[in-house]
Amino acid sequence: MSLAGRAFPLLRPLLHSLDAETAHGLTIRLLQGFAPGTPRSSDRSLAVSAFGLAFPNPLGLAAGFDKNAEVPDAMLGLGFGFVEIGTVTPRPQAGNPRPRLFRLPADRGVINRMGFNNEGQAATLRRLEARAGRPGILGVNIGANKDSADRVADYVAGIEAFSHLASYVTINISSPNTPGLRGLQSRAELETLLSRLGEARARQMRQPPMLLKIAPDLRDDELEDIARCCDRGAVDGIIVSNTTLRRDGLASPARGEAGGLSGAPLFALSTRVLAKVYLLTGGKLPLIGAGGIGDAETAWIKLRAGATLLQLYSALVYAGPALVEEILTGLAARLAASGQTLDAVRGCDAAAFAHQGLSGT
């Protein structure tokens, strides 16, 4: 177990005595104190090839944890197969007023209405350029400024800024905390956006894979439109999903806070949507399953629902960094016990999960 993994149980009482955003900021500062390590080796059975990249394992850190690319190497050193930083907007942005991040311990969930708070492209670029050449797969999640007069131009600016450094770029049009942003998921707007971004990427000397991150609250017809927009190479993969606006069955006092809900309460919904997108794309487009992964079993279910890769963040609030090794060990054990490969497992239960759902869907 890593030093950070051993330290977390001792630090958890302190961190959870602070408000959630203060605790997160302290966590980032503590991680900055660790010397950058090299990515840890993984069981060979967990290696994944997707959109032209070789991942040592399928488990990644979702965007939102490291918004400003302050600790990507520390997180890769915990065993993550890849790390996604951001969301990064062209100009620095303060985000929404505090408090804006809330723990739901009774539900093992989190609500946030951060509002794309980040230091902007220039600051993030300086950090990424300083670590250029270090090992590990690093994705950059890009967004639009809240007050932008041309949001499509903001995403084009993100492609232009990060294409020479990012292992892949994620187009985040699914945050519920920027008014009107999710409207870019409609077919007409999405076709325009992806066309402009495709043209922008084609102009770059280096052309990284481009992924689209979608919401879990979409209707079936909206999912069908997105699948059509994403075929024929418009994107290289889809992340399913961002946070939800639903509040079904929550017990924690903070359940009424506005914002996007993540963590365990999102698992069933996001997994059902993942399975639907897998079927709509015919299993031909790599999908990253995100939303509610908290142990090896939930990670295993995401793979069976159609995920090629996985992402988590909220579960770290409750389980700490040791969770990464626990999940990877559990996945390797399940593969060994089943005698299957990741390719064989992927999407094997997608039809059942899409049409019948999981408990709670």
C-alpha positions in Angstrom: 0.0 0.0 0.0 1.2 3.5 -0.8 2.2 6.0 1.9 -0.9 8.1 1.0 -3.0 4.9 1.4 -1.5 4.2 4.9 -1.9 7.9 6.0 -5.6 8.3 5.0 -7.2 6.3 7.9 -5.2 8.5 10.3 -6.2 11.7 8.5 -9.8 10.9 7.8 -11.2 12.2 11.2 -9.5 15.5 10.6 -10.6 15.8 7.0 -14.2 14.9 7.8 -14.3 17.4 10.6 -13.8 20.2 8.0 -16.3 21.3 5.4 -15.9 19.3 2.2 -14.2 21.9 0.0 -11.7 22.9 2.7 -10.9 19.2 3.2 -10.4 18.7 -0.5 -8.0 21.6 -0.7 -6.0 20.2 2.2 -5.9 16.9 0.5 -4.4 18.4 -2.6 -1.8 20.3 -0.6 -0.9 17.1 1.3 -0.5 15.2 -2.0 1.7 18.0 -3.4 4.1 17.1 -0.5 4.7 13.6 -2.0 7.5 13.3 -4.4 6.2 12.5 -7.9 6.3 8.7 -8.3 6.1 6.5 -11.4 2.8 4.8 -12.2 2.6 1.5 -10.4 2.6 -1.7 -12.3 -0.7 -3.6 -12.7 -1.7 -7.2 -13.3 -1.2 -8.0 -17.0 -4.8 -9.2 -17.3 -6.0 -5.7 -16.6 -4.2 -4.0 -19.5 -6.5 -2.2 -21.9 -6.0 -0.8 -25.4 -8.5 1.9 -26.3 -8.5 4.8 -28.8 -4.9 4.2 -29.6 -3.6 4.3 -26.1 -2.2 1.5 -23.9 -3.7 1.6 -20.4 -2.0 -0.5 -17.7 -5.3 -1.0 -16.1 -8.9 0.2 -16.7 -9.4 2.3 -13.5 -9.0 6.1 -13.9 -9.4 9.1 -11.8 -12.4 11.2 -12.9 -12.2 14.9 -13.6 -13.1 17.2 -10.7 -10.5 15.9 -8.2 -7.5 17.6 -9.7 -9.0 20.6 -11.5 -5.8 22.5 -12.1 -3.3 19.7 -12.8 -1.6 20.1 -9.4 -1.2 16.4 -8.5 -1.6 14.1 -11.5 1.6 12.2 -10.9 0.8 11.6 -7.2 -2.5 10.1 -8.3 -0.9 7.9 -11.0 1.4 6.8 -8.3 -1.5 5.4 -6.3 -2.1 2.9 -9.1 -4.7 4.6 -11.3 -4.3 3.5 -15.0 -5.0 7.1 -16.1 -5.8 10.5 -14.6 -8.2 13.1 -16.0 -7.6 16.7 -14.9 -10.0 19.6 -15.1 -12.5 20.8 -16.0 -10.4 23.7 -17.5 -12.0 26.8 -19.1 -10.2 29.3 -21.3 -10.2 32.0 -18.6 -9.9 31.6 -14.8 -13.2 31.2 -13.2 -14.2 31.5 -9.5 -17.2 29.2 -9.8 -20.3 29.4 -7.7 -20.4 30.9 -4.1 -19.4 28.6 -1.2 -20.6 26.4 0.3 -20.9 24.4 -2.9 -19.6 20.9 -2.0 -21.5 18.6 0.4 -20.9 15.1 1.7 -23.9 12.7 2.1 -22.3 10.1 4.4 -25.5 8.1 5.0 -25.8 7.6 1.2 -22.0 7.6 0.5 -22.6 10.3 -2.0 -21.6 13.9 -2.8 -23.4 16.9 -4.1 -21.5 19.6 -5.8 -22.4 22.9 -7.5 -18.8 24.0 -8.0 -19.4 25.7 -11.4 -16.2 24.9 -13.2 -14.0 26.7 -10.7 -10.4 26.6 -12.1 -7.3 28.7 -12.7 -7.8 28.7 -16.5 -5.9 27.4 -19.4 -2.6 29.3 -18.9 -2.0 28.1 -15.4 -2.9 24.5 -16.2 -0.7 24.6 -19.3 2.3 25.8 -17.3 1.9 22.8 -15.0 1.4 20.3 -17.8 4.4 21.6 -19.7 6.5 21.3 -16.6 5.7 17.6 -16.3 6.0 16.9 -20.0 7.8 13.6 -20.7 6.7 11.9 -17.4 5.0 8.5 -17.8 1.3 7.9 -17.4 -1.9 8.6 -19.4 -3.2 12.1 -18.6 -6.5 13.3 -20.0 -7.6 16.9 -20.0 -11.3 17.8 -19.5 -12.3 21.1 -21.1 -15.3 23.3 -20.6 -16.7 26.7 -21.4 -16.7 29.8 -19.2 -20.0 30.7 -17.7 -20.1 34.1 -19.2 -18.8 33.1 -22.6 -20.5 34.7 -25.6 -19.5 31.7 -27.8 -19.2 28.4 -25.9 -18.3 26.4 -29.0 -15.3 28.8 -29.4 -14.3 28.0 -25.8 -14.1 24.3 -26.6 -12.2 25.0 -29.7 -9.7 27.0 -27.6 -9.4 24.0 -25.3 -8.5 21.7 -28.2 -6.0 24.2 -29.5 -4.4 24.7 -26.1 -4.0 21.1 -25.0 -3.7 18.9 -28.1 0.1 18.9 -27.9 0.2 17.7 -24.3 -3.0 15.7 -23.5 -3.1 11.9 -23.9 -6.8 12.6 -24.7 -9.2 15.5 -24.4 -12.7 15.2 -22.9 -15.5 17.6 -24.0 -17.6 18.3 -20.9 -21.0 19.5 -22.0 -22.9 17.7 -19.2 -22.2 19.6 -16.0 -25.5 20.7 -14.4 -23.8 23.7 -12.7 -23.3 25.9 -15.7 -26.7 27.3 -16.9 -27.6 26.1 -20.4 -24.5 23.9 -20.8 -26.4 20.6 -21.1 -28.3 22.1 -24.0 -25.2 21.3 -26.1 -26.2 17.7 -25.8 -29.2 18.3 -28.2 -28.7 16.8 -31.6 -28.5 20.0 -33.6 -26.1 21.8 -31.2 -24.0 18.7 -30.7 -23.5 18.2 -34.4 -22.3 21.8 -34.7 -20.0 21.4 -31.7 -18.4 18.2 -32.8 -18.0 19.4 -36.4 -16.2 22.5 -35.2 -14.0 20.5 -32.8 -13.2 18.0 -35.4 -12.0 20.8 -37.7 -10.0 22.3 -34.9 -8.3 19.0 -34.0 -7.5 18.4 -37.7 -5.5 21.6 -37.7 -3.2 20.5 -34.8 0.2 18.9 -35.4 -0.7 16.3 -32.8 -4.3 15.0 -32.7 -5.2 13.4 -29.4 -8.3 11.2 -29.0 -11.4 13.2 -28.3 -14.1 12.0 -25.8 -17.5 13.3 -25.0 -18.9 13.3 -21.4 -22.7 13.0 -21.1 -25.3 13.3 -18.4 -27.2 10.4 -16.9 -30.5 12.3 -17.0 -31.1 12.0 -20.8 -34.2 10.4 -22.3 -33.8 7.4 -24.6 -34.4 9.5 -27.7 -31.7 11.9 -26.6 -29.3 9.0 -26.1 -30.1 7.8 -29.6 -29.4 11.3 -31.0 -26.0 11.4 -29.2 -25.1 7.9 -30.5 -25.8 9.1 -34.1 -23.8 12.2 -33.6 -20.8 10.2 -32.3 -20.6 7.7 -35.0 -18.3 7.9 -38.1 -15.4 9.1 -36.0 -16.9 12.3 -34.6 -15.5 11.3 -31.2 -13.2 8.4 -30.1 -15.1 7.5 -27.0 -17.9 8.5 -24.5 -17.8 9.0 -20.8 -21.0 7.8 -19.1 -21.8 9.7 -17.0 -21.6 13.0 -15.2 -23.6 13.8 -12.1 -27.3 13.6 -11.8 -30.0 16.1 -10.7 -32.1 13.3 -9.3 -32.5 12.8 -5.6 -34.4 9.5 -5.3 -34.2 7.7 -1.9 -31.6 9.8 -0.2 -31.3 9.9 3.6 -28.6 12.5 4.3 -29.5 15.9 5.6 -27.7 17.6 2.7 -29.9 15.8 0.1 -31.8 19.0 -0.7 -28.8 21.0 -1.8 -28.8 22.1 -5.4 -26.1 20.7 -7.7 -25.1 17.4 -9.2 -25.2 14.2 -7.2 -22.4 11.6 -7.5 -21.2 8.6 -5.6 -23.1 5.5 -4.7 -26.6 6.9 -5.3 -25.7 7.5 -9.0 -24.5 3.9 -9.6 -27.7 2.3 -10.8 -28.8 5.1 -13.1 -25.4 5.7 -14.7 -24.9 2.0 -15.2 -28.3 1.6 -17.0 -27.4 4.6 -19.2 -24.0 3.1 -19.9 -25.6 -0.2 -21.0 -28.0 1.6 -23.3 -25.2 3.6 -24.9 -23.2 0.4 -25.4 -26.1 -1.1 -27.3 -26.8 2.0 -29.3 -23.2 2.2 -30.4 -23.1 -1.6 -31.1 -20.1 -2.0 -28.8 -17.9 -0.3 -31.4 -17.1 2.9 -29.4 -15.0 2.7 -26.3 -17.0 3.8 -23.2 -15.7 5.0 -19.9 -18.1 3.9 -17.1 -18.3 6.5 -14.3 -20.7 7.1 -11.5 -21.0 5.2 -8.2 -18.0 2.9 -8.4 -17.0 2.1 -4.9 -15.6 -1.4 -4.8 -14.5 -4.2 -7.1 -18.0 -5.5 -7.5 -19.4 -2.2 -8.8 -16.4 -1.8 -11.1 -17.0 -5.4 -12.4 -20.7 -4.5 -13.1 -19.7 -1.5 -15.1 -17.5 -3.7 -17.3 -20.3 -6.1 -17.8 -22.6 -3.2 -18.7 -20.2 -2.2 -21.5 -17.4 -0.1 -20.1 -14.0 -0.4 -21.7 -12.5 1.8 -19.0 -13.7 3.1 -15.6 -13.5 6.3 -13.6 -14.2 7.2 -10.0 -13.8 10.1 -7.6 -16.5 10.4 -5.0 -15.7 7.0 -3.4 -12.3 8.3 -2.4 -14.0 10.7 0.0 -15.1 7.8 2.1 -12.7 4.9 1.3 -9.4 6.8 0.7 -6.6 6.0 -1.8 -6.3 2.4 -0.7 -9.5 1.8 -2.7 -7.6 1.9 -6.0 -5.5 -1.2 -5.1 -8.5 -2.9 -3.6 -10.5 -2.5 -6.8 -7.7 -3.6 -9.1 -6.9 -6.7 -7.0 -10.6 -7.5 -7.0 -10.9 -7.2 -10.7 -7.9 -9.3 -11.4 -9.3 -12.0 -9.0 -12.6 -12.0 -10.8 -11.0 -12.4 -14.2 -8.8 -15.3 -12.9 -11.8 -17.0 -11.3 -14.0 -16.6 -14.5 -11.2 -17.6 -16.9 -12.3 -14.6 -19.0 -10.5 -11.6 -20.5 -11.7 -8.0 -20.2 -12.7 -8.1 -23.8 -14.9 -11.1 -23.1 -16.5 -9.5 -20.1 -17.2 -6.2 -21.7 -20.9 -5.7 -22.4 -21.8 -9.3 -21.7 -24.8 -8.1 -19.6 -25.6 -4.9 -21.4 -28.9 -6.0 -22.7 -30.1 -7.1 -19.3 -28.9 -3.9 -17.5 -30.3 -1.6 -20.2 -33.8 -3.2 -20.3 -34.3 -4.6 -16.8 -31.9 -2.3 -14.9 -30.2 -2.9 -11.6 -31.7 -2.7 -8.2 -32.9 0.9 -7.6 -33.2 1.8 -11.3 
